[in-house]
Amino acid sequence: DKGAGSVLDKVELEDEEVVEGVQKGIQSRYYNTGRFSPTREQGVHHFHSLLSQFLNS
């Protein structure tokens, strides 16, 4: 099948593996809690800050 959802099962399995790895990492004693990675998600944090300012003004 070559439709838009033809590889959905494969993608879902790959996502499941990634999510399980993230959950294991979060439970690690080395994980420092926080919403954003300071080294990898500055753009996301900045966008959310701008959005918050806009919604609260």
mmCIF entry with sequence, helices, sheets and N, C-alpha, C, O atoms, coordinates in Angstrom:
data_MODEL
# 
_entry.id   MODEL 
# 
_entity.id                         1 
_entity.type                       polymer 
_entity.pdbx_number_of_molecules   1 
# 
_entity_poly.entity_id                      1 
_entity_poly.type                           'polypeptide(L)' 
_entity_poly.nstd_linkage                   no 
_entity_poly.nstd_monomer                   no 
_entity_poly.pdbx_seq_one_letter_code       DKGAGSVLDKVELEDEEVVEGVQKGIQSRYYNTGRFSPTREQGVHHFHSLLSQFLNS 
_entity_poly.pdbx_seq_one_letter_code_can   DKGAGSVLDKVELEDEEVVEGVQKGIQSRYYNTGRFSPTREQGVHHFHSLLSQFLNS 
_entity_poly.pdbx_strand_id                 A 
# 
loop_
_entity_poly_seq.entity_id 
_entity_poly_seq.num 
_entity_poly_seq.mon_id 
_entity_poly_seq.hetero 
1 1  ASP n 
1 2  LYS n 
1 3  GLY n 
1 4  ALA n 
1 5  GLY n 
1 6  SER n 
1 7  VAL n 
1 8  LEU n 
1 9  ASP n 
1 10 LYS n 
1 11 VAL n 
1 12 GLU n 
1 13 LEU n 
1 14 GLU n 
1 15 ASP n 
1 16 GLU n 
1 17 GLU n 
1 18 VAL n 
1 19 VAL n 
1 20 GLU n 
1 21 GLY n 
1 22 VAL n 
1 23 GLN n 
1 24 LYS n 
1 25 GLY n 
1 26 ILE n 
1 27 GLN n 
1 28 SER n 
1 29 ARG n 
1 30 TYR n 
1 31 TYR n 
1 32 ASN n 
1 33 THR n 
1 34 GLY n 
1 35 ARG n 
1 36 PHE n 
1 37 SER n 
1 38 PRO n 
1 39 THR n 
1 40 ARG n 
1 41 GLU n 
1 42 GLN n 
1 43 GLY n 
1 44 VAL n 
1 45 HIS n 
1 46 HIS n 
1 47 PHE n 
1 48 HIS n 
1 49 SER n 
1 50 LEU n 
1 51 LEU n 
1 52 SER n 
1 53 GLN n 
1 54 PHE n 
1 55 LEU n 
1 56 ASN n 
1 57 SER n 
# 
_struct_asym.id          A 
_struct_asym.entity_id   1 
# 
loop_
_struct_conf.conf_type_id 
_struct_conf.id 
_struct_conf.pdbx_PDB_helix_id 
_struct_conf.beg_label_comp_id 
_struct_conf.beg_label_asym_id 
_struct_conf.beg_label_seq_id 
_struct_conf.pdbx_beg_PDB_ins_code 
_struct_conf.end_label_comp_id 
_struct_conf.end_label_asym_id 
_struct_conf.end_label_seq_id 
_struct_conf.pdbx_end_PDB_ins_code 
_struct_conf.beg_auth_comp_id 
_struct_conf.beg_auth_asym_id 
_struct_conf.beg_auth_seq_id 
_struct_conf.end_auth_comp_id 
_struct_conf.end_auth_asym_id 
_struct_conf.end_auth_seq_id 
_struct_conf.pdbx_PDB_helix_class 
_struct_conf.details 
_struct_conf.pdbx_PDB_helix_length 
HELX_P HELX_P1 AA1 LEU A 8  ? ILE A 26 ? LEU A 8  ILE A 26 1 ? 19 
HELX_P HELX_P2 AA2 GLN A 42 ? LEU A 55 ? GLN A 42 LEU A 55 1 ? 14 
# 
_struct_conf_type.id          HELX_P 
_struct_conf_type.criteria    ? 
_struct_conf_type.reference   ? 
# 
loop_
_atom_site.group_PDB 
_atom_site.id 
_atom_site.type_symbol 
_atom_site.label_atom_id 
_atom_site.label_alt_id 
_atom_site.label_comp_id 
_atom_site.label_asym_id 
_atom_site.label_entity_id 
_atom_site.label_seq_id 
_atom_site.pdbx_PDB_ins_code 
_atom_site.Cartn_x 
_atom_site.Cartn_y 
_atom_site.Cartn_z 
_atom_site.occupancy 
_atom_site.B_iso_or_equiv 
_atom_site.pdbx_formal_charge 
_atom_site.auth_seq_id 
_atom_site.auth_comp_id 
_atom_site.auth_asym_id 
_atom_site.auth_atom_id 
_atom_site.pdbx_PDB_model_num 
ATOM 1   N N  . ASP A 1 1  ? 0.845  -1.180 0.000  1.00 0.00 ? 1  ASP A N  1 
ATOM 2   C CA . ASP A 1 1  ? 0.000  0.000  0.000  1.00 0.00 ? 1  ASP A CA 1 
ATOM 3   C C  . ASP A 1 1  ? 0.888  1.241  0.000  1.00 0.00 ? 1  ASP A C  1 
ATOM 4   O O  . ASP A 1 1  ? 1.831  1.323  0.787  1.00 0.00 ? 1  ASP A O  1 
ATOM 5   N N  . LYS A 1 2  ? 0.603  2.195  -0.862 1.00 0.00 ? 2  LYS A N  1 
ATOM 6   C CA . LYS A 1 2  ? 1.459  3.377  -0.973 1.00 0.00 ? 2  LYS A CA 1 
ATOM 7   C C  . LYS A 1 2  ? 0.720  4.656  -0.607 1.00 0.00 ? 2  LYS A C  1 
ATOM 8   O O  . LYS A 1 2  ? 1.115  5.741  -1.032 1.00 0.00 ? 2  LYS A O  1 
ATOM 9   N N  . GLY A 1 3  ? -0.353 4.541  0.180  1.00 0.00 ? 3  GLY A N  1 
ATOM 10  C CA . GLY A 1 3  ? -1.098 5.722  0.598  1.00 0.00 ? 3  GLY A CA 1 
ATOM 11  C C  . GLY A 1 3  ? -0.345 6.519  1.645  1.00 0.00 ? 3  GLY A C  1 
ATOM 12  O O  . GLY A 1 3  ? 0.760  6.165  2.057  1.00 0.00 ? 3  GLY A O  1 
ATOM 13  N N  . ALA A 1 4  ? -0.977 7.605  2.062  1.00 0.00 ? 4  ALA A N  1 
ATOM 14  C CA . ALA A 1 4  ? -0.344 8.508  3.026  1.00 0.00 ? 4  ALA A CA 1 
ATOM 15  C C  . ALA A 1 4  ? -0.026 7.819  4.349  1.00 0.00 ? 4  ALA A C  1 
ATOM 16  O O  . ALA A 1 4  ? 0.935  8.192  5.021  1.00 0.00 ? 4  ALA A O  1 
ATOM 17  N N  . GLY A 1 5  ? -0.815 6.825  4.729  1.00 0.00 ? 5  GLY A N  1 
ATOM 18  C CA . GLY A 1 5  ? -0.587 6.152  5.997  1.00 0.00 ? 5  GLY A CA 1 
ATOM 19  C C  . GLY A 1 5  ? 0.110  4.821  5.869  1.00 0.00 ? 5  GLY A C  1 
ATOM 20  O O  . GLY A 1 5  ? 0.087  4.017  6.801  1.00 0.00 ? 5  GLY A O  1 
ATOM 21  N N  . SER A 1 6  ? 0.732  4.574  4.730  1.00 0.00 ? 6  SER A N  1 
ATOM 22  C CA . SER A 1 6  ? 1.312  3.255  4.459  1.00 0.00 ? 6  SER A CA 1 
ATOM 23  C C  . SER A 1 6  ? 2.467  2.889  5.389  1.00 0.00 ? 6  SER A C  1 
ATOM 24  O O  . SER A 1 6  ? 2.717  1.705  5.612  1.00 0.00 ? 6  SER A O  1 
ATOM 25  N N  . VAL A 1 7  ? 3.150  3.843  5.917  1.00 0.00 ? 7  VAL A N  1 
ATOM 26  C CA . VAL A 1 7  ? 4.275  3.550  6.808  1.00 0.00 ? 7  VAL A CA 1 
ATOM 27  C C  . VAL A 1 7  ? 3.980  3.958  8.250  1.00 0.00 ? 7  VAL A C  1 
ATOM 28  O O  . VAL A 1 7  ? 4.888  4.053  9.076  1.00 0.00 ? 7  VAL A O  1 
ATOM 29  N N  . LEU A 1 8  ? 2.706  4.199  8.542  1.00 0.00 ? 8  LEU A N  1 
ATOM 30  C CA . LEU A 1 8  ? 2.329  4.668  9.870  1.00 0.00 ? 8  LEU A CA 1 
ATOM 31  C C  . LEU A 1 8  ? 2.740  3.695  10.963 1.00 0.00 ? 8  LEU A C  1 
ATOM 32  O O  . LEU A 1 8  ? 3.233  4.119  12.009 1.00 0.00 ? 8  LEU A O  1 
ATOM 33  N N  . ASP A 1 9  ? 2.547  2.402  10.743 1.00 0.00 ? 9  ASP A N  1 
ATOM 34  C CA . ASP A 1 9  ? 2.940  1.412  11.752 1.00 0.00 ? 9  ASP A CA 1 
ATOM 35  C C  . ASP A 1 9  ? 4.434  1.491  12.044 1.00 0.00 ? 9  ASP A C  1 
ATOM 36  O O  . ASP A 1 9  ? 4.845  1.420  13.202 1.00 0.00 ? 9  ASP A O  1 
ATOM 37  N N  . LYS A 1 10 ? 5.240  1.638  11.008 1.00 0.00 ? 10 LYS A N  1 
ATOM 38  C CA . LYS A 1 10 ? 6.695  1.723  11.183 1.00 0.00 ? 10 LYS A CA 1 
ATOM 39  C C  . LYS A 1 10 ? 7.064  2.966  11.994 1.00 0.00 ? 10 LYS A C  1 
ATOM 40  O O  . LYS A 1 10 ? 7.894  2.903  12.901 1.00 0.00 ? 10 LYS A O  1 
ATOM 41  N N  . VAL A 1 11 ? 6.449  4.076  11.661 1.00 0.00 ? 11 VAL A N  1 
ATOM 42  C CA . VAL A 1 11 ? 6.730  5.329  12.364 1.00 0.00 ? 11 VAL A CA 1 
ATOM 43  C C  . VAL A 1 11 ? 6.302  5.227  13.826 1.00 0.00 ? 11 VAL A C  1 
ATOM 44  O O  . VAL A 1 11 ? 7.020  5.674  14.720 1.00 0.00 ? 11 VAL A O  1 
ATOM 45  N N  . GLU A 1 12 ? 5.132  4.639  14.066 1.00 0.00 ? 12 GLU A N  1 
ATOM 46  C CA . GLU A 1 12 ? 4.653  4.501  15.444 1.00 0.00 ? 12 GLU A CA 1 
ATOM 47  C C  . GLU A 1 12 ? 5.588  3.624  16.266 1.00 0.00 ? 12 GLU A C  1 
ATOM 48  O O  . GLU A 1 12 ? 5.837  3.918  17.435 1.00 0.00 ? 12 GLU A O  1 
ATOM 49  N N  . LEU A 1 13 ? 6.103  2.560  15.680 1.00 0.00 ? 13 LEU A N  1 
ATOM 50  C CA . LEU A 1 13 ? 7.041  1.696  16.396 1.00 0.00 ? 13 LEU A CA 1 
ATOM 51  C C  . LEU A 1 13 ? 8.343  2.432  16.704 1.00 0.00 ? 13 LEU A C  1 
ATOM 52  O O  . LEU A 1 13 ? 8.904  2.282  17.790 1.00 0.00 ? 13 LEU A O  1 
ATOM 53  N N  . GLU A 1 14 ? 8.821  3.230  15.745 1.00 0.00 ? 14 GLU A N  1 
ATOM 54  C CA . GLU A 1 14 ? 10.031 4.015  15.981 1.00 0.00 ? 14 GLU A CA 1 
ATOM 55  C C  . GLU A 1 14 ? 9.792  5.047  17.087 1.00 0.00 ? 14 GLU A C  1 
ATOM 56  O O  . GLU A 1 14 ? 10.642 5.240  17.956 1.00 0.00 ? 14 GLU A O  1 
ATOM 57  N N  . ASP A 1 15 ? 8.639  5.702  17.049 1.00 0.00 ? 15 ASP A N  1 
ATOM 58  C CA . ASP A 1 15 ? 8.310  6.688  18.076 1.00 0.00 ? 15 ASP A CA 1 
ATOM 59  C C  . ASP A 1 15 ? 8.215  6.037  19.448 1.00 0.00 ? 15 ASP A C  1 
ATOM 60  O O  . ASP A 1 15 ? 8.678  6.594  20.443 1.00 0.00 ? 15 ASP A O  1 
ATOM 61  N N  . GLU A 1 16 ? 7.614  4.858  19.494 1.00 0.00 ? 16 GLU A N  1 
ATOM 62  C CA . GLU A 1 16 ? 7.476  4.146  20.764 1.00 0.00 ? 16 GLU A CA 1 
ATOM 63  C C  . GLU A 1 16 ? 8.845  3.872  21.381 1.00 0.00 ? 16 GLU A C  1 
ATOM 64  O O  . GLU A 1 16 ? 9.033  4.027  22.587 1.00 0.00 ? 16 GLU A O  1 
ATOM 65  N N  . GLU A 1 17 ? 9.782  3.471  20.558 1.00 0.00 ? 17 GLU A N  1 
ATOM 66  C CA . GLU A 1 17 ? 11.140 3.194  21.037 1.00 0.00 ? 17 GLU A CA 1 
ATOM 67  C C  . GLU A 1 17 ? 11.792 4.463  21.597 1.00 0.00 ? 17 GLU A C  1 
ATOM 68  O O  . GLU A 1 17 ? 12.442 4.426  22.641 1.00 0.00 ? 17 GLU A O  1 
ATOM 69  N N  . VAL A 1 18 ? 11.613 5.572  20.897 1.00 0.00 ? 18 VAL A N  1 
ATOM 70  C CA . VAL A 1 18 ? 12.193 6.841  21.342 1.00 0.00 ? 18 VAL A CA 1 
ATOM 71  C C  . VAL A 1 18 ? 11.560 7.291  22.655 1.00 0.00 ? 18 VAL A C  1 
ATOM 72  O O  . VAL A 1 18 ? 12.262 7.701  23.580 1.00 0.00 ? 18 VAL A O  1 
ATOM 73  N N  . VAL A 1 19 ? 10.234 7.213  22.735 1.00 0.00 ? 19 VAL A N  1 
ATOM 74  C CA . VAL A 1 19 ? 9.532  7.644  23.945 1.00 0.00 ? 19 VAL A CA 1 
ATOM 75  C C  . VAL A 1 19 ? 9.947  6.799  25.145 1.00 0.00 ? 19 VAL A C  1 
ATOM 76  O O  . VAL A 1 19 ? 10.139 7.326  26.241 1.00 0.00 ? 19 VAL A O  1 
ATOM 77  N N  . GLU A 1 20 ? 10.084 5.505  24.943 1.00 0.00 ? 20 GLU A N  1 
ATOM 78  C CA . GLU A 1 20 ? 10.527 4.636  26.036 1.00 0.00 ? 20 GLU A CA 1 
ATOM 79  C C  . GLU A 1 20 ? 11.931 5.024  26.506 1.00 0.00 ? 20 GLU A C  1 
ATOM 80  O O  . GLU A 1 20 ? 12.214 5.004  27.704 1.00 0.00 ? 20 GLU A O  1 
ATOM 81  N N  . GLY A 1 21 ? 12.799 5.374  25.571 1.00 0.00 ? 21 GLY A N  1 
ATOM 82  C CA . GLY A 1 21 ? 14.146 5.813  25.936 1.00 0.00 ? 21 GLY A CA 1 
ATOM 83  C C  . GLY A 1 21 ? 14.128 7.111  26.723 1.00 0.00 ? 21 GLY A C  1 
ATOM 84  O O  . GLY A 1 21 ? 14.886 7.275  27.679 1.00 0.00 ? 21 GLY A O  1 
ATOM 85  N N  . VAL A 1 22 ? 13.264 8.031  26.323 1.00 0.00 ? 22 VAL A N  1 
ATOM 86  C CA . VAL A 1 22 ? 13.136 9.304  27.040 1.00 0.00 ? 22 VAL A CA 1 
ATOM 87  C C  . VAL A 1 22 ? 12.643 9.056  28.462 1.00 0.00 ? 22 VAL A C  1 
ATOM 88  O O  . VAL A 1 22 ? 13.156 9.640  29.416 1.00 0.00 ? 22 VAL A O  1 
ATOM 89  N N  . GLN A 1 23 ? 11.655 8.196  28.593 1.00 0.00 ? 23 GLN A N  1 
ATOM 90  C CA . GLN A 1 23 ? 11.125 7.896  29.929 1.00 0.00 ? 23 GLN A CA 1 
ATOM 91  C C  . GLN A 1 23 ? 12.204 7.302  30.832 1.00 0.00 ? 23 GLN A C  1 
ATOM 92  O O  . GLN A 1 23 ? 12.288 7.644  32.012 1.00 0.00 ? 23 GLN A O  1 
ATOM 93  N N  . LYS A 1 24 ? 13.016 6.426  30.286 1.00 0.00 ? 24 LYS A N  1 
ATOM 94  C CA . LYS A 1 24 ? 14.117 5.853  31.070 1.00 0.00 ? 24 LYS A CA 1 
ATOM 95  C C  . LYS A 1 24 ? 15.095 6.944  31.489 1.00 0.00 ? 24 LYS A C  1 
ATOM 96  O O  . LYS A 1 24 ? 15.571 6.959  32.624 1.00 0.00 ? 24 LYS A O  1 
ATOM 97  N N  . GLY A 1 25 ? 15.390 7.853  30.570 1.00 0.00 ? 25 GLY A N  1 
ATOM 98  C CA . GLY A 1 25 ? 16.313 8.946  30.874 1.00 0.00 ? 25 GLY A CA 1 
ATOM 99  C C  . GLY A 1 25 ? 15.783 9.871  31.950 1.00 0.00 ? 25 GLY A C  1 
ATOM 100 O O  . GLY A 1 25 ? 16.537 10.326 32.810 1.00 0.00 ? 25 GLY A O  1 
ATOM 101 N N  . ILE A 1 26 ? 14.493 10.151 31.906 1.00 0.00 ? 26 ILE A N  1 
ATOM 102 C CA . ILE A 1 26 ? 13.878 11.028 32.903 1.00 0.00 ? 26 ILE A CA 1 
ATOM 103 C C  . ILE A 1 26 ? 13.962 10.404 34.289 1.00 0.00 ? 26 ILE A C  1 
ATOM 104 O O  . ILE A 1 26 ? 14.090 11.114 35.287 1.00 0.00 ? 26 ILE A O  1 
ATOM 105 N N  . GLN A 1 27 ? 13.891 9.098  34.352 1.00 0.00 ? 27 GLN A N  1 
ATOM 106 C CA . GLN A 1 27 ? 13.946 8.412  35.642 1.00 0.00 ? 27 GLN A CA 1 
ATOM 107 C C  . GLN A 1 27 ? 15.377 8.259  36.162 1.00 0.00 ? 27 GLN A C  1 
ATOM 108 O O  . GLN A 1 27 ? 15.579 7.812  37.291 1.00 0.00 ? 27 GLN A O  1 
ATOM 109 N N  . SER A 1 28 ? 16.353 8.621  35.360 1.00 0.00 ? 28 SER A N  1 
ATOM 110 C CA . SER A 1 28 ? 17.756 8.506  35.760 1.00 0.00 ? 28 SER A CA 1 
ATOM 111 C C  . SER A 1 28 ? 18.089 9.495  36.875 1.00 0.00 ? 28 SER A C  1 
ATOM 112 O O  . SER A 1 28 ? 17.534 10.593 36.924 1.00 0.00 ? 28 SER A O  1 
ATOM 113 N N  . ARG A 1 29 ? 18.970 9.113  37.743 1.00 0.00 ? 29 ARG A N  1 
ATOM 114 C CA . ARG A 1 29 ? 19.387 10.025 38.818 1.00 0.00 ? 29 ARG A CA 1 
ATOM 115 C C  . ARG A 1 29 ? 20.199 11.195 38.264 1.00 0.00 ? 29 ARG A C  1 
ATOM 116 O O  . ARG A 1 29 ? 20.412 12.183 38.967 1.00 0.00 ? 29 ARG A O  1 
ATOM 117 N N  . TYR A 1 30 ? 20.649 11.098 37.029 1.00 0.00 ? 30 TYR A N  1 
ATOM 118 C CA . TYR A 1 30 ? 21.448 12.161 36.421 1.00 0.00 ? 30 TYR A CA 1 
ATOM 119 C C  . TYR A 1 30 ? 20.593 13.218 35.723 1.00 0.00 ? 30 TYR A C  1 
ATOM 120 O O  . TYR A 1 30 ? 21.106 14.252 35.294 1.00 0.00 ? 30 TYR A O  1 
ATOM 121 N N  . TYR A 1 31 ? 19.304 12.962 35.611 1.00 0.00 ? 31 TYR A N  1 
ATOM 122 C CA . TYR A 1 31 ? 18.417 13.911 34.930 1.00 0.00 ? 31 TYR A CA 1 
ATOM 123 C C  . TYR A 1 31 ? 18.098 15.076 35.849 1.00 0.00 ? 31 TYR A C  1 
ATOM 124 O O  . TYR A 1 31 ? 17.624 14.882 36.968 1.00 0.00 ? 31 TYR A O  1 
ATOM 125 N N  . ASN A 1 32 ? 18.359 16.279 35.377 1.00 0.00 ? 32 ASN A N  1 
ATOM 126 C CA . ASN A 1 32 ? 18.024 17.485 36.113 1.00 0.00 ? 32 ASN A CA 1 
ATOM 127 C C  . ASN A 1 32 ? 16.712 18.009 35.545 1.00 0.00 ? 32 ASN A C  1 
ATOM 128 O O  . ASN A 1 32 ? 16.643 18.364 34.368 1.00 0.00 ? 32 ASN A O  1 
ATOM 129 N N  . THR A 1 33 ? 15.688 18.060 36.361 1.00 0.00 ? 33 THR A N  1 
ATOM 130 C CA . THR A 1 33 ? 14.353 18.382 35.868 1.00 0.00 ? 33 THR A CA 1 
ATOM 131 C C  . THR A 1 33 ? 14.294 19.725 35.172 1.00 0.00 ? 33 THR A C  1 
ATOM 132 O O  . THR A 1 33 ? 15.088 20.626 35.443 1.00 0.00 ? 33 THR A O  1 
ATOM 133 N N  . GLY A 1 34 ? 13.354 19.835 34.286 1.00 0.00 ? 34 GLY A N  1 
ATOM 134 C CA . GLY A 1 34 ? 13.130 21.063 33.553 1.00 0.00 ? 34 GLY A CA 1 
ATOM 135 C C  . GLY A 1 34 ? 12.339 20.787 32.294 1.00 0.00 ? 34 GLY A C  1 
ATOM 136 O O  . GLY A 1 34 ? 12.315 19.660 31.800 1.00 0.00 ? 34 GLY A O  1 
ATOM 137 N N  . ARG A 1 35 ? 11.697 21.807 31.782 1.00 0.00 ? 35 ARG A N  1 
ATOM 138 C CA . ARG A 1 35 ? 10.874 21.618 30.597 1.00 0.00 ? 35 ARG A CA 1 
ATOM 139 C C  . ARG A 1 35 ? 11.694 21.587 29.312 1.00 0.00 ? 35 ARG A C  1 
ATOM 140 O O  . ARG A 1 35 ? 11.382 20.835 28.389 1.00 0.00 ? 35 ARG A O  1 
ATOM 141 N N  . PHE A 1 36 ? 12.723 22.391 29.255 1.00 0.00 ? 36 PHE A N  1 
ATOM 142 C CA . PHE A 1 36 ? 13.476 22.538 28.014 1.00 0.00 ? 36 PHE A CA 1 
ATOM 143 C C  . PHE A 1 36 ? 14.944 22.205 28.228 1.00 0.00 ? 36 PHE A C  1 
ATOM 144 O O  . PHE A 1 36 ? 15.500 22.414 29.307 1.00 0.00 ? 36 PHE A O  1 
ATOM 145 N N  . SER A 1 37 ? 15.545 21.691 27.192 1.00 0.00 ? 37 SER A N  1 
ATOM 146 C CA . SER A 1 37 ? 16.989 21.487 27.215 1.00 0.00 ? 37 SER A CA 1 
ATOM 147 C C  . SER A 1 37 ? 17.645 22.843 26.963 1.00 0.00 ? 37 SER A C  1 
ATOM 148 O O  . SER A 1 37 ? 17.395 23.452 25.923 1.00 0.00 ? 37 SER A O  1 
ATOM 149 N N  . PRO A 1 38 ? 18.465 23.328 27.873 1.00 0.00 ? 38 PRO A N  1 
ATOM 150 C CA . PRO A 1 38 ? 19.074 24.644 27.678 1.00 0.00 ? 38 PRO A CA 1 
ATOM 151 C C  . PRO A 1 38 ? 20.008 24.706 26.481 1.00 0.00 ? 38 PRO A C  1 
ATOM 152 O O  . PRO A 1 38 ? 20.270 25.789 25.958 1.00 0.00 ? 38 PRO A O  1 
ATOM 153 N N  . THR A 1 39 ? 20.515 23.561 26.040 1.00 0.00 ? 39 THR A N  1 
ATOM 154 C CA . THR A 1 39 ? 21.441 23.575 24.906 1.00 0.00 ? 39 THR A CA 1 
ATOM 155 C C  . THR A 1 39 ? 20.765 23.263 23.577 1.00 0.00 ? 39 THR A C  1 
ATOM 156 O O  . THR A 1 39 ? 21.324 23.563 22.522 1.00 0.00 ? 39 THR A O  1 
ATOM 157 N N  . ARG A 1 40 ? 19.591 22.674 23.602 1.00 0.00 ? 40 ARG A N  1 
ATOM 158 C CA . ARG A 1 40 ? 18.978 22.228 22.348 1.00 0.00 ? 40 ARG A CA 1 
ATOM 159 C C  . ARG A 1 40 ? 17.615 22.842 22.040 1.00 0.00 ? 40 ARG A C  1 
ATOM 160 O O  . ARG A 1 40 ? 17.121 22.699 20.922 1.00 0.00 ? 40 ARG A O  1 
ATOM 161 N N  . GLU A 1 41 ? 17.006 23.513 22.997 1.00 0.00 ? 41 GLU A N  1 
ATOM 162 C CA . GLU A 1 41 ? 15.649 24.001 22.769 1.00 0.00 ? 41 GLU A CA 1 
ATOM 163 C C  . GLU A 1 41 ? 15.473 25.478 23.101 1.00 0.00 ? 41 GLU A C  1 
ATOM 164 O O  . GLU A 1 41 ? 14.417 25.889 23.581 1.00 0.00 ? 41 GLU A O  1 
ATOM 165 N N  . GLN A 1 42 ? 16.500 26.269 22.847 1.00 0.00 ? 42 GLN A N  1 
ATOM 166 C CA . GLN A 1 42 ? 16.394 27.698 23.130 1.00 0.00 ? 42 GLN A CA 1 
ATOM 167 C C  . GLN A 1 42 ? 15.300 28.348 22.284 1.00 0.00 ? 42 GLN A C  1 
ATOM 168 O O  . GLN A 1 42 ? 14.582 29.227 22.760 1.00 0.00 ? 42 GLN A O  1 
ATOM 169 N N  . GLY A 1 43 ? 15.176 27.920 21.042 1.00 0.00 ? 43 GLY A N  1 
ATOM 170 C CA . GLY A 1 43 ? 14.160 28.486 20.155 1.00 0.00 ? 43 GLY A CA 1 
ATOM 171 C C  . GLY A 1 43 ? 12.754 28.196 20.640 1.00 0.00 ? 43 GLY A C  1 
ATOM 172 O O  . GLY A 1 43 ? 11.889 29.071 20.609 1.00 0.00 ? 43 GLY A O  1 
ATOM 173 N N  . VAL A 1 44 ? 12.522 26.978 21.086 1.00 0.00 ? 44 VAL A N  1 
ATOM 174 C CA . VAL A 1 44 ? 11.206 26.599 21.602 1.00 0.00 ? 44 VAL A CA 1 
ATOM 175 C C  . VAL A 1 44 ? 10.885 27.413 22.854 1.00 0.00 ? 44 VAL A C  1 
ATOM 176 O O  . VAL A 1 44 ? 9.774  27.920 23.010 1.00 0.00 ? 44 VAL A O  1 
ATOM 177 N N  . HIS A 1 45 ? 11.864 27.530 23.738 1.00 0.00 ? 45 HIS A N  1 
ATOM 178 C CA . HIS A 1 45 ? 11.660 28.304 24.963 1.00 0.00 ? 45 HIS A CA 1 
ATOM 179 C C  . HIS A 1 45 ? 11.377 29.765 24.636 1.00 0.00 ? 45 HIS A C  1 
ATOM 180 O O  . HIS A 1 45 ? 10.487 30.374 25.230 1.00 0.00 ? 45 HIS A O  1 
ATOM 181 N N  . HIS A 1 46 ? 12.119 30.322 23.705 1.00 0.00 ? 46 HIS A N  1 
ATOM 182 C CA . HIS A 1 46 ? 11.919 31.719 23.306 1.00 0.00 ? 46 HIS A CA 1 
ATOM 183 C C  . HIS A 1 46 ? 10.521 31.913 22.724 1.00 0.00 ? 46 HIS A C  1 
ATOM 184 O O  . HIS A 1 46 ? 9.831  32.874 23.065 1.00 0.00 ? 46 HIS A O  1 
ATOM 185 N N  . PHE A 1 47 ? 10.104 31.004 21.849 1.00 0.00 ? 47 PHE A N  1 
ATOM 186 C CA . PHE A 1 47 ? 8.770  31.093 21.249 1.00 0.00 ? 47 PHE A CA 1 
ATOM 187 C C  . PHE A 1 47 ? 7.693  31.047 22.330 1.00 0.00 ? 47 PHE A C  1 
ATOM 188 O O  . PHE A 1 47 ? 6.754  31.843 22.302 1.00 0.00 ? 47 PHE A O  1 
ATOM 189 N N  . HIS A 1 48 ? 7.819  30.132 23.271 1.00 0.00 ? 48 HIS A N  1 
ATOM 190 C CA . HIS A 1 48 ? 6.817  30.026 24.334 1.00 0.00 ? 48 HIS A CA 1 
ATOM 191 C C  . HIS A 1 48 ? 6.807  31.274 25.211 1.00 0.00 ? 48 HIS A C  1 
ATOM 192 O O  . HIS A 1 48 ? 5.749  31.694 25.678 1.00 0.00 ? 48 HIS A O  1 
ATOM 193 N N  . SER A 1 49 ? 7.964  31.862 25.434 1.00 0.00 ? 49 SER A N  1 
ATOM 194 C CA . SER A 1 49 ? 8.026  33.115 26.200 1.00 0.00 ? 49 SER A CA 1 
ATOM 195 C C  . SER A 1 49 ? 7.305  34.234 25.462 1.00 0.00 ? 49 SER A C  1 
ATOM 196 O O  . SER A 1 49 ? 6.539  34.986 26.065 1.00 0.00 ? 49 SER A O  1 
ATOM 197 N N  . LEU A 1 50 ? 7.546  34.347 24.158 1.00 0.00 ? 50 LEU A N  1 
ATOM 198 C CA . LEU A 1 50 ? 6.861  35.365 23.357 1.00 0.00 ? 50 LEU A CA 1 
ATOM 199 C C  . LEU A 1 50 ? 5.356  35.133 23.346 1.00 0.00 ? 50 LEU A C  1 
ATOM 200 O O  . LEU A 1 50 ? 4.578  36.078 23.477 1.00 0.00 ? 50 LEU A O  1 
ATOM 201 N N  . LEU A 1 51 ? 4.951  33.894 23.191 1.00 0.00 ? 51 LEU A N  1 
ATOM 202 C CA . LEU A 1 51 ? 3.531  33.553 23.176 1.00 0.00 ? 51 LEU A CA 1 
ATOM 203 C C  . LEU A 1 51 ? 2.884  33.898 24.516 1.00 0.00 ? 51 LEU A C  1 
ATOM 204 O O  . LEU A 1 51 ? 1.782  34.446 24.554 1.00 0.00 ? 51 LEU A O  1 
ATOM 205 N N  . SER A 1 52 ? 3.559  33.582 25.594 1.00 0.00 ? 52 SER A N  1 
ATOM 206 C CA . SER A 1 52 ? 3.043  33.898 26.928 1.00 0.00 ? 52 SER A CA 1 
ATOM 207 C C  . SER A 1 52 ? 2.890  35.406 27.117 1.00 0.00 ? 52 SER A C  1 
ATOM 208 O O  . SER A 1 52 ? 1.878  35.870 27.642 1.00 0.00 ? 52 SER A O  1 
ATOM 209 N N  . GLN A 1 53 ? 3.889  36.163 26.693 1.00 0.00 ? 53 GLN A N  1 
ATOM 210 C CA . GLN A 1 53 ? 3.816  37.624 26.802 1.00 0.00 ? 53 GLN A CA 1 
ATOM 211 C C  . GLN A 1 53 ? 2.634  38.163 26.004 1.00 0.00 ? 53 GLN A C  1 
ATOM 212 O O  . GLN A 1 53 ? 1.902  39.032 26.480 1.00 0.00 ? 53 GLN A O  1 
ATOM 213 N N  . PHE A 1 54 ? 2.448  37.649 24.796 1.00 0.00 ? 54 PHE A N  1 
ATOM 214 C CA . PHE A 1 54 ? 1.352  38.097 23.935 1.00 0.00 ? 54 PHE A CA 1 
ATOM 215 C C  . PHE A 1 54 ? -0.001 37.782 24.568 1.00 0.00 ? 54 PHE A C  1 
ATOM 216 O O  . PHE A 1 54 ? -0.893 38.629 24.589 1.00 0.00 ? 54 PHE A O  1 
ATOM 217 N N  . LEU A 1 55 ? -0.149 36.567 25.080 1.00 0.00 ? 55 LEU A N  1 
ATOM 218 C CA . LEU A 1 55 ? -1.429 36.151 25.646 1.00 0.00 ? 55 LEU A CA 1 
ATOM 219 C C  . LEU A 1 55 ? -1.751 36.863 26.958 1.00 0.00 ? 55 LEU A C  1 
ATOM 220 O O  . LEU A 1 55 ? -2.919 37.010 27.316 1.00 0.00 ? 55 LEU A O  1 
ATOM 221 N N  . ASN A 1 56 ? -0.727 37.298 27.665 1.00 0.00 ? 56 ASN A N  1 
ATOM 222 C CA . ASN A 1 56 ? -0.942 37.953 28.954 1.00 0.00 ? 56 ASN A CA 1 
ATOM 223 C C  . ASN A 1 56 ? -0.944 39.472 28.874 1.00 0.00 ? 56 ASN A C  1 
ATOM 224 O O  . ASN A 1 56 ? -1.064 40.142 29.900 1.00 0.00 ? 56 ASN A O  1 
ATOM 225 N N  . SER A 1 57 ? -0.814 40.028 27.673 1.00 0.00 ? 57 SER A N  1 
ATOM 226 C CA . SER A 1 57 ? -0.797 41.498 27.555 1.00 0.00 ? 57 SER A CA 1 
ATOM 227 C C  . SER A 1 57 ? -2.146 42.029 27.115 1.00 0.00 ? 57 SER A C  1 
ATOM 228 O O  . SER A 1 57 ? -2.314 43.239 26.964 1.00 0.00 ? 57 SER A O  1 
# 
